[in-house]
């Protein structure tokens, strides 16, 4: 685990959780992703969200997992990637500064009872994905190249230092 994962996250930081099930499947959410013009740009991404003031990456990860999945029995792994994504927000022109942390769930049951109104409007599907599913899909998934990035993690191989993803 990186030495700063339990310290307050930088302002405007976001955390993406690579939530893995005992079957080595990754939980993703499909967002409606409407642009200001109303044009749909649906995409899949991991659970996660913004850090509250003073909250560490680990604290944010645990809170987001609980709120978005109802899963509370998780074990956190290391922060493995950092990426800046200006593509996913499209016409909104937001830049997401995201830390990706590995987490392990004890099962695959998801409870959406803690979702916000925004999540109820925007999330159209949840799904646990196998590596093969990720490798063969035509769906838009963030971060780009997720299958290749995820493969070593599934075998327990973590980077010695946080990998900076190419900006998108």
TORPA-4810 file (N, C-alpha, C, O; in nm, 3 decimals):
<nodes>
NODE_1_0.087_-0.118_0.000_0.000_0.000_0.000_0.090_0.122_0.000_0.190_0.126_0.072_X
NODE_2_0.057_0.221_-0.080_0.141_0.340_-0.085_0.136_0.412_0.049_0.037_0.404_0.122_X
NODE_3_0.245_0.482_0.080_0.254_0.545_0.211_0.156_0.659_0.231_0.133_0.699_0.345_X
NODE_4_0.098_0.713_0.124_0.007_0.827_0.137_-0.139_0.790_0.121_-0.225_0.878_0.128_X
NODE_5_-0.171_0.665_0.101_-0.310_0.625_0.077_-0.399_0.651_0.197_-0.521_0.666_0.182_X
NODE_6_-0.340_0.656_0.318_-0.422_0.680_0.437_-0.414_0.825_0.485_-0.466_0.857_0.591_X
NODE_7_-0.350_0.912_0.406_-0.343_1.054_0.438_-0.453_1.127_0.360_-0.505_1.073_0.262_X
NODE_8_-0.490_1.248_0.403_-0.594_1.321_0.327_-0.555_1.333_0.179_-0.442_1.365_0.145_X
NODE_9_-0.653_1.305_0.094_-0.630_1.311_-0.050_-0.620_1.455_-0.096_-0.676_1.545_-0.033_X
NODE_10_-0.549_1.478_-0.206_-0.542_1.615_-0.260_-0.681_1.667_-0.295_-0.771_1.590_-0.328_X
NODE_11_-0.697_1.801_-0.288_-0.824_1.862_-0.323_-0.863_1.823_-0.465_-0.777_1.815_-0.553_X
NODE_12_-0.987_1.799_-0.489_-1.047_1.759_-0.616_-1.011_1.616_-0.656_-1.040_1.574_-0.768_X
NODE_13_-0.949_1.541_-0.566_-0.914_1.402_-0.598_-1.039_1.316_-0.600_-1.136_1.342_-0.528_X
NODE_14_-1.035_1.215_-0.682_-1.141_1.116_-0.690_-1.077_0.980_-0.673_-0.959_0.961_-0.702_X
NODE_15_-1.155_0.887_-0.625_-1.108_0.750_-0.606_-1.193_0.657_-0.690_-1.316_0.664_-0.686_X
NODE_16_-1.128_0.570_-0.765_-1.195_0.464_-0.840_-1.153_0.333_-0.773_-1.036_0.312_-0.745_X
NODE_17_-1.250_0.247_-0.749_-1.225_0.123_-0.678_-1.232_0.005_-0.774_-1.333_-0.015_-0.842_X
NODE_18_-1.125_-0.070_-0.780_-1.121_-0.193_-0.859_-1.171_-0.304_-0.768_-1.092_-0.379_-0.711_X
NODE_19_-1.305_-0.313_-0.754_-1.368_-0.405_-0.659_-1.377_-0.543_-0.723_-1.450_-0.563_-0.820_X
NODE_20_-1.303_-0.637_-0.666_-1.294_-0.772_-0.719_-1.370_-0.870_-0.631_-1.366_-0.861_-0.509_X
NODE_21_-1.439_-0.962_-0.696_-1.514_-1.065_-0.624_-1.424_-1.188_-0.603_-1.315_-1.195_-0.660_X
NODE_22_-1.470_-1.283_-0.521_-1.393_-1.407_-0.504_-1.372_-1.482_-0.636_-1.278_-1.562_-0.647_X
NODE_23_-1.458_-1.458_-0.735_-1.444_-1.523_-0.867_-1.354_-1.442_-0.960_-1.349_-1.468_-1.080_X
NODE_24_-1.280_-1.343_-0.905_-1.191_-1.257_-0.983_-1.266_-1.179_-1.090_-1.215_-1.156_-1.200_X
NODE_25_-1.386_-1.137_-1.057_-1.465_-1.053_-1.147_-1.466_-0.911_-1.091_-1.465_-0.891_-0.970_X
NODE_26_-1.469_-0.814_-1.182_-1.462_-0.672_-1.148_-1.601_-0.610_-1.161_-1.669_-0.630_-1.261_X
NODE_27_-1.642_-0.534_-1.060_-1.771_-0.467_-1.064_-1.760_-0.336_-1.141_-1.675_-0.252_-1.112_X
NODE_28_-1.848_-0.319_-1.241_-1.856_-0.195_-1.318_-2.000_-0.145_-1.321_-2.094_-0.223_-1.309_X
NODE_29_-2.014_-0.014_-1.336_-2.143_0.052_-1.345_-2.154_0.115_-1.483_-2.059_0.178_-1.531_X
NODE_30_-2.270_0.097_-1.547_-2.293_0.162_-1.676_-2.371_0.290_-1.652_-2.480_0.289_-1.595_X
NODE_31_-2.311_0.402_-1.695_-2.372_0.533_-1.678_-2.437_0.578_-1.807_-2.386_0.554_-1.916_X
NODE_32_-2.552_0.645_-1.792_-2.622_0.705_-1.905_-2.531_0.807_-1.972_-2.522_0.813_-2.095_X
NODE_33_-2.462_0.889_-1.891_-2.361_0.983_-1.936_-2.414_1.078_-2.043_-2.362_1.084_-2.154_X
NODE_34_-2.517_1.153_-2.008_-2.574_1.251_-2.100_-2.491_1.378_-2.101_-2.448_1.425_-1.995_X
NODE_35_-2.468_1.431_-2.218_-2.396_1.558_-2.231_-2.494_1.672_-2.206_-2.615_1.649_-2.203_X
NODE_36_-2.444_1.794_-2.187_-2.536_1.908_-2.169_-2.636_1.923_-2.283_-2.746_1.972_-2.262_X
NODE_37_-2.599_1.881_-2.403_-2.689_1.891_-2.517_-2.792_1.778_-2.518_-2.882_1.776_-2.602_X
NODE_38_-2.778_1.684_-2.423_-2.870_1.571_-2.416_-2.825_1.450_-2.496_-2.895_1.349_-2.502_X
NODE_39_-2.708_1.459_-2.557_-2.655_1.348_-2.636_-2.602_1.239_-2.542_-2.516_1.266_-2.458_X
NODE_40_-2.652_1.116_-2.556_-2.604_1.008_-2.468_-2.465_0.960_-2.511_-2.437_0.943_-2.630_X
NODE_41_-2.380_0.937_-2.413_-2.248_0.879_-2.434_-2.227_0.772_-2.328_-2.140_0.785_-2.241_X
NODE_42_-2.307_0.664_-2.333_-2.301_0.564_-2.227_-2.161_0.503_-2.213_-2.090_0.482_-2.311_X
NODE_43_-2.125_0.477_-2.089_-1.995_0.417_-2.061_-2.000_0.340_-1.930_-2.086_0.363_-1.845_X
NODE_44_-1.907_0.249_-1.916_-1.890_0.171_-1.794_-1.769_0.224_-1.718_-1.669_0.265_-1.779_X
NODE_45_-1.777_0.224_-1.586_-1.663_0.259_-1.503_-1.677_0.190_-1.367_-1.780_0.130_-1.336_X
NODE_46_-1.574_0.200_-1.289_-1.573_0.134_-1.158_-1.652_0.216_-1.057_-1.689_0.330_-1.082_X
NODE_47_-1.677_0.156_-0.943_-1.736_0.229_-0.832_-1.637_0.335_-0.786_-1.516_0.320_-0.806_X
NODE_48_-1.686_0.439_-0.726_-1.597_0.542_-0.676_-1.660_0.680_-0.685_-1.774_0.695_-0.728_X
NODE_49_-1.583_0.778_-0.643_-1.631_0.915_-0.645_-1.532_1.009_-0.578_-1.417_0.973_-0.554_X
NODE_50_-1.579_1.128_-0.550_-1.493_1.232_-0.494_-1.462_1.211_-0.348_-1.540_1.154_-0.272_X
NODE_51_-1.344_1.259_-0.310_-1.302_1.254_-0.170_-1.367_1.369_-0.095_-1.365_1.483_-0.141_X
NODE_52_-1.424_1.339_0.021_-1.474_1.444_0.108_-1.354_1.515_0.172_-1.246_1.456_0.182_X
NODE_53_-1.370_1.642_0.214_-1.257_1.715_0.275_-1.195_1.637_0.390_-1.264_1.589_0.480_X
NODE_54_-1.061_1.624_0.385_-0.988_1.555_0.490_-0.990_1.404_0.481_-0.927_1.336_0.562_X
NODE_55_-1.062_1.351_0.385_-1.077_1.206_0.372_-0.957_1.148_0.295_-0.911_1.207_0.198_X
NODE_56_-0.908_1.033_0.340_-0.800_0.967_0.270_-0.855_0.885_0.154_-0.976_0.864_0.142_X
NODE_57_-0.765_0.840_0.068_-0.805_0.754_-0.043_-0.871_0.627_0.010_-0.974_0.584_-0.043_X
NODE_58_-0.814_0.568_0.113_-0.872_0.447_0.173_-1.012_0.474_0.228_-1.104_0.397_0.205_X
NODE_59_-1.027_0.584_0.302_-1.157_0.618_0.359_-1.261_0.643_0.249_-1.375_0.598_0.260_X
NODE_60_-1.220_0.713_0.145_-1.311_0.738_0.033_-1.352_0.607_-0.031_-1.469_0.586_-0.061_X
NODE_61_-1.256_0.518_-0.053_-1.285_0.389_-0.116_-1.388_0.311_-0.034_-1.485_0.261_-0.089_X
NODE_62_-1.367_0.301_0.096_-1.460_0.226_0.181_-1.598_0.289_0.182_-1.699_0.218_0.176_X
NODE_63_-1.604_0.423_0.189_-1.733_0.492_0.188_-1.805_0.471_0.056_-1.924_0.437_0.055_X
NODE_64_-1.735_0.489_-0.055_-1.798_0.473_-0.186_-1.845_0.330_-0.210_-1.953_0.309_-0.264_X
NODE_65_-1.766_0.232_-0.169_-1.808_0.092_-0.184_-1.939_0.070_-0.107_-2.034_0.013_-0.161_X
NODE_66_-1.942_0.114_0.018_-2.062_0.094_0.100_-2.183_0.166_0.041_-2.291_0.108_0.033_X
NODE_67_-2.165_0.293_0.000_-2.278_0.370_-0.054_-2.330_0.313_-0.186_-2.451_0.304_-0.207_X
NODE_68_-2.239_0.274_-0.274_-2.279_0.235_-0.409_-2.311_0.087_-0.425_-2.379_0.048_-0.520_X
NODE_69_-2.263_0.004_-0.332_-2.284_-0.140_-0.347_-2.350_-0.205_-0.226_-2.402_-0.316_-0.235_X
NODE_70_-2.347_-0.136_-0.112_-2.396_-0.196_0.011_-2.298_-0.295_0.071_-2.324_-0.351_0.177_X
NODE_71_-2.186_-0.318_0.005_-2.086_-0.414_0.053_-1.997_-0.345_0.156_-1.938_-0.241_0.128_X
NODE_72_-1.989_-0.404_0.273_-1.908_-0.345_0.380_-1.793_-0.436_0.421_-1.696_-0.390_0.482_X
NODE_73_-1.802_-0.563_0.387_-1.696_-0.658_0.422_-1.597_-0.664_0.306_-1.606_-0.751_0.219_X
NODE_74_-1.502_-0.570_0.306_-1.402_-0.563_0.200_-1.263_-0.552_0.261_-1.245_-0.506_0.374_X
NODE_75_-1.168_-0.595_0.184_-1.027_-0.578_0.220_-0.965_-0.490_0.112_-0.975_-0.521_-0.007_X
NODE_76_-0.902_-0.383_0.154_-0.839_-0.293_0.058_-0.699_-0.342_0.024_-0.625_-0.392_0.109_X
NODE_77_-0.666_-0.327_-0.103_-0.532_-0.353_-0.151_-0.463_-0.220_-0.176_-0.502_-0.118_-0.119_X
NODE_78_-0.362_-0.221_-0.261_-0.286_-0.098_-0.285_-0.351_-0.005_-0.386_-0.438_-0.045_-0.463_X
NODE_79_-0.307_0.120_-0.382_-0.336_0.215_-0.490_-0.240_0.177_-0.601_-0.118_0.172_-0.580_X
NODE_80_-0.293_0.150_-0.721_-0.209_0.098_-0.828_-0.192_0.192_-0.947_-0.092_0.185_-1.017_X
NODE_81_-0.289_0.280_-0.969_-0.284_0.369_-1.086_-0.331_0.508_-1.046_-0.404_0.527_-0.949_X
NODE_82_-0.287_0.606_-1.126_-0.339_0.742_-1.119_-0.366_0.785_-1.263_-0.284_0.761_-1.351_X
NODE_83_-0.480_0.849_-1.285_-0.511_0.895_-1.419_-0.587_1.025_-1.419_-0.659_1.057_-1.325_X
NODE_84_-0.571_1.100_-1.528_-0.648_1.222_-1.549_-0.732_1.203_-1.674_-0.680_1.174_-1.782_X
NODE_85_-0.863_1.219_-1.657_-0.958_1.187_-1.763_-1.045_1.308_-1.791_-1.129_1.345_-1.709_X
NODE_86_-1.027_1.369_-1.906_-1.111_1.479_-1.950_-1.207_1.436_-2.059_-1.287_1.516_-2.107_X
NODE_87_-1.199_1.310_-2.099_-1.280_1.259_-2.210_-1.419_1.216_-2.165_-1.518_1.246_-2.231_X
NODE_88_-1.425_1.146_-2.053_-1.550_1.086_-2.006_-1.659_1.190_-1.983_-1.777_1.162_-2.003_X
NODE_89_-1.621_1.311_-1.940_-1.723_1.413_-1.911_-1.771_1.484_-2.037_-1.866_1.562_-2.032_X
NODE_90_-1.705_1.457_-2.151_-1.750_1.512_-2.278_-1.769_1.662_-2.276_-1.678_1.737_-2.241_X
NODE_91_-1.889_1.706_-2.313_-1.919_1.849_-2.322_-1.916_1.921_-2.187_-1.915_2.044_-2.183_X
NODE_92_-1.915_1.846_-2.078_-1.910_1.910_-1.946_-1.772_1.970_-1.920_-1.757_2.060_-1.838_X
NODE_93_-1.671_1.918_-1.991_-1.534_1.969_-1.984_-1.478_1.964_-1.842_-1.413_2.059_-1.796_X
NODE_94_-1.503_1.853_-1.773_-1.446_1.831_-1.640_-1.320_1.747_-1.654_-1.310_1.666_-1.746_X
NODE_95_-1.226_1.766_-1.564_-1.107_1.683_-1.561_-1.112_1.601_-1.432_-1.108_1.657_-1.322_X
NODE_96_-1.121_1.471_-1.447_-1.121_1.382_-1.331_-0.977_1.345_-1.299_-0.904_1.295_-1.385_X
NODE_97_-0.936_1.368_-1.174_-0.805_1.328_-1.124_-0.829_1.211_-1.031_-0.877_1.228_-0.919_X
NODE_98_-0.795_1.091_-1.078_-0.842_0.970_-1.010_-0.729_0.877_-0.966_-0.636_0.849_-1.041_X
NODE_99_-0.742_0.831_-0.843_-0.654_0.728_-0.788_-0.733_0.597_-0.791_-0.848_0.592_-0.748_X
NODE_100_-0.671_0.492_-0.840_-0.735_0.361_-0.850_-0.679_0.270_-0.742_-0.558_0.249_-0.734_X
NODE_101_-0.768_0.216_-0.659_-0.729_0.130_-0.549_-0.796_-0.006_-0.567_-0.911_-0.015_-0.609_X
NODE_102_-0.723_-0.111_-0.535_-0.776_-0.246_-0.543_-0.852_-0.276_-0.414_-0.810_-0.236_-0.305_X
NODE_103_-0.964_-0.347_-0.427_-1.042_-0.390_-0.310_-1.099_-0.528_-0.338_-1.129_-0.562_-0.453_X
NODE_104_-1.114_-0.604_-0.233_-1.163_-0.741_-0.246_-1.293_-0.757_-0.167_-1.296_-0.734_-0.046_X
NODE_105_-1.399_-0.798_-0.236_-1.528_-0.823_-0.173_-1.538_-0.972_-0.139_-1.466_-1.054_-0.197_X
NODE_106_-1.624_-1.006_-0.047_-1.642_-1.146_-0.011_-1.754_-1.214_-0.090_-1.774_-1.334_-0.078_X
NODE_107_-1.826_-1.136_-0.171_-1.933_-1.191_-0.253_-1.966_-1.095_-0.365_-1.898_-0.994_-0.384_X
NODE_108_-2.074_-1.126_-0.439_-2.112_-1.043_-0.553_-2.252_-0.983_-0.540_-2.307_-0.932_-0.638_X
NODE_109_-2.311_-0.988_-0.422_-2.444_-0.930_-0.404_-2.431_-0.779_-0.387_-2.359_-0.731_-0.299_X
NODE_110_-2.502_-0.705_-0.472_-2.498_-0.559_-0.469_-2.633_-0.506_-0.421_-2.738_-0.551_-0.468_X
NODE_111_-2.628_-0.412_-0.327_-2.748_-0.347_-0.275_-2.739_-0.199_-0.310_-2.649_-0.129_-0.263_X
NODE_112_-2.831_-0.151_-0.393_-2.828_-0.012_-0.439_-2.912_0.081_-0.352_-2.941_0.194_-0.392_X
NODE_113_-2.952_0.036_-0.235_-3.036_0.116_-0.145_-2.970_0.245_-0.099_-3.041_0.337_-0.058_X
NODE_114_-2.838_0.255_-0.105_-2.769_0.376_-0.061_-2.741_0.475_-0.172_-2.670_0.574_-0.151_X
NODE_115_-2.795_0.450_-0.290_-2.769_0.538_-0.404_-2.833_0.675_-0.384_-2.939_0.688_-0.323_X
NODE_116_-2.767_0.776_-0.437_-2.822_0.911_-0.441_-2.923_0.920_-0.555_-2.930_0.831_-0.640_X
NODE_117_-3.002_1.027_-0.557_-3.095_1.049_-0.669_-3.020_1.055_-0.801_-3.066_1.002_-0.902_X
NODE_118_-2.904_1.119_-0.800_-2.821_1.129_-0.921_-2.784_0.989_-0.971_-2.796_0.961_-1.090_X
NODE_119_-2.740_0.902_-0.881_-2.703_0.765_-0.921_-2.823_0.689_-0.974_-2.811_0.613_-1.071_X
NODE_120_-2.938_0.706_-0.912_-3.059_0.638_-0.960_-3.096_0.682_-1.102_-3.145_0.602_-1.182_X
NODE_121_-3.072_0.811_-1.133_-3.100_0.862_-1.268_-2.996_0.817_-1.369_-3.030_0.786_-1.484_X
NODE_122_-2.872_0.814_-1.329_-2.762_0.799_-1.424_-2.711_0.657_-1.444_-2.665_0.623_-1.553_X
NODE_123_-2.716_0.574_-1.341_-2.665_0.437_-1.356_-2.775_0.349_-1.414_-2.884_0.338_-1.358_X
NODE_124_-2.746_0.289_-1.527_-2.847_0.208_-1.594_-2.825_0.058_-1.577_-2.914_-0.022_-1.606_X
NODE_125_-2.706_0.019_-1.530_-2.679_-0.124_-1.512_-2.556_-0.142_-1.424_-2.464_-0.060_-1.428_X
NODE_126_-2.555_-0.249_-1.346_-2.435_-0.291_-1.274_-2.404_-0.433_-1.320_-2.494_-0.512_-1.351_X
NODE_127_-2.275_-0.464_-1.323_-2.238_-0.598_-1.370_-2.098_-0.634_-1.320_-2.008_-0.550_-1.316_X
NODE_128_-2.083_-0.760_-1.283_-1.952_-0.814_-1.250_-1.893_-0.870_-1.379_-1.957_-0.953_-1.445_X
NODE_129_-1.773_-0.826_-1.417_-1.709_-0.861_-1.544_-1.589_-0.952_-1.520_-1.507_-0.927_-1.431_X
NODE_130_-1.580_-1.058_-1.600_-1.459_-1.141_-1.600_-1.355_-1.073_-1.688_-1.387_-0.983_-1.765_X
NODE_131_-1.231_-1.116_-1.677_-1.127_-1.062_-1.764_-1.161_-1.089_-1.910_-1.142_-1.002_-1.995_X
NODE_132_-1.210_-1.208_-1.938_-1.248_-1.241_-2.077_-1.358_-1.147_-2.127_-1.354_-1.103_-2.241_X
NODE_133_-1.457_-1.118_-2.042_-1.563_-1.023_-2.080_-1.502_-0.888_-2.119_-1.540_-0.829_-2.220_X
NODE_134_-1.408_-0.840_-2.038_-1.345_-0.710_-2.062_-1.262_-0.712_-2.191_-1.257_-0.613_-2.264_X
NODE_135_-1.199_-0.825_-2.218_-1.114_-0.836_-2.336_-1.194_-0.842_-2.466_-1.142_-0.807_-2.572_X
NODE_136_-1.319_-0.885_-2.459_-1.396_-0.909_-2.582_-1.513_-0.813_-2.605_-1.582_-0.823_-2.706_X
NODE_137_-1.535_-0.722_-2.514_-1.651_-0.633_-2.528_-1.626_-0.518_-2.626_-1.512_-0.477_-2.647_X
NODE_138_-1.734_-0.470_-2.684_-1.729_-0.349_-2.767_-1.778_-0.227_-2.690_-1.781_-0.116_-2.743_X
NODE_139_-1.817_-0.247_-2.564_-1.867_-0.138_-2.481_-1.754_-0.039_-2.449_-1.637_-0.076_-2.449_X
NODE_140_-1.791_0.086_-2.422_-1.694_0.187_-2.381_-1.672_0.171_-2.230_-1.766_0.181_-2.151_X
NODE_141_-1.547_0.148_-2.193_-1.512_0.126_-2.052_-1.396_0.218_-2.017_-1.299_0.231_-2.093_X
NODE_142_-1.407_0.283_-1.899_-1.300_0.368_-1.849_-1.237_0.303_-1.728_-1.309_0.247_-1.645_X
NODE_143_-1.106_0.307_-1.714_-1.014_0.369_-1.809_-1.000_0.283_-1.934_-1.023_0.163_-1.932_X
NODE_144_-0.961_0.349_-2.043_-0.936_0.275_-2.167_-0.826_0.172_-2.140_-0.733_0.198_-2.065_X
NODE_145_-0.838_0.055_-2.203_-0.738_-0.050_-2.186_-0.747_-0.120_-2.052_-0.649_-0.179_-2.006_X
NODE_146_-0.864_-0.115_-1.989_-0.879_-0.171_-1.855_-0.839_-0.318_-1.848_-0.775_-0.359_-1.751_X
NODE_147_-0.875_-0.399_-1.946_-0.844_-0.542_-1.942_-0.694_-0.565_-1.929_-0.650_-0.645_-1.846_X
NODE_148_-0.615_-0.497_-2.011_-0.470_-0.513_-2.006_-0.410_-0.464_-1.875_-0.315_-0.524_-1.824_X
NODE_149_-0.466_-0.357_-1.821_-0.418_-0.304_-1.693_-0.453_-0.398_-1.578_-0.375_-0.414_-1.484_X
NODE_150_-0.569_-0.458_-1.587_-0.621_-0.541_-1.479_-0.556_-0.679_-1.472_-0.541_-0.737_-1.365_X
NODE_151_-0.517_-0.731_-1.587_-0.469_-0.870_-1.593_-0.360_-0.902_-1.490_-0.373_-1.002_-1.420_X
NODE_152_-0.252_-0.823_-1.478_-0.151_-0.859_-1.377_-0.205_-0.852_-1.234_-0.162_-0.929_-1.148_X
NODE_153_-0.298_-0.759_-1.208_-0.353_-0.747_-1.073_-0.429_-0.874_-1.034_-0.424_-0.917_-0.918_X
NODE_154_-0.499_-0.934_-1.130_-0.576_-1.055_-1.101_-0.486_-1.172_-1.064_-0.530_-1.265_-0.997_X
NODE_155_-0.362_-1.168_-1.108_-0.268_-1.274_-1.071_-0.186_-1.237_-0.948_-0.094_-1.309_-0.909_X
NODE_156_-0.220_-1.123_-0.886_-0.152_-1.081_-0.764_-0.024_-1.002_-0.788_0.053_-0.981_-0.695_X
NODE_157_-0.001_-0.958_-0.910_0.117_-0.880_-0.943_0.081_-0.732_-0.942_0.006_-0.685_-1.028_X
NODE_158_0.136_-0.659_-0.845_0.107_-0.517_-0.831_0.231_-0.437_-0.866_0.344_-0.483_-0.846_X
NODE_159_0.212_-0.317_-0.920_0.329_-0.235_-0.954_0.403_-0.190_-0.827_0.342_-0.170_-0.722_X
NODE_160_0.535_-0.175_-0.840_0.616_-0.127_-0.727_0.583_0.018_-0.695_0.590_0.060_-0.579_X
NODE_161_0.548_0.094_-0.797_0.508_0.234_-0.782_0.377_0.254_-0.856_0.344_0.178_-0.948_X
NODE_162_0.304_0.355_-0.816_0.176_0.385_-0.882_0.202_0.416_-1.029_0.290_0.497_-1.062_X
NODE_163_0.126_0.352_-1.117_0.139_0.374_-1.260_0.052_0.495_-1.298_-0.066_0.502_-1.261_X
NODE_164_0.111_0.589_-1.372_0.035_0.702_-1.423_-0.019_0.663_-1.560_0.057_0.635_-1.653_X
NODE_165_-0.151_0.662_-1.572_-0.217_0.626_-1.696_-0.204_0.740_-1.796_-0.196_0.856_-1.757_X
NODE_166_-0.201_0.708_-1.927_-0.198_0.817_-2.025_-0.323_0.901_-2.012_-0.432_0.848_-1.990_X
NODE_167_-0.310_1.034_-2.024_-0.429_1.120_-2.013_-0.525_1.095_-2.129_-0.483_1.070_-2.242_X
NODE_168_-0.654_1.103_-2.098_-0.755_1.088_-2.204_-0.851_1.204_-2.196_-0.945_1.212_-2.276_X
</nodes>
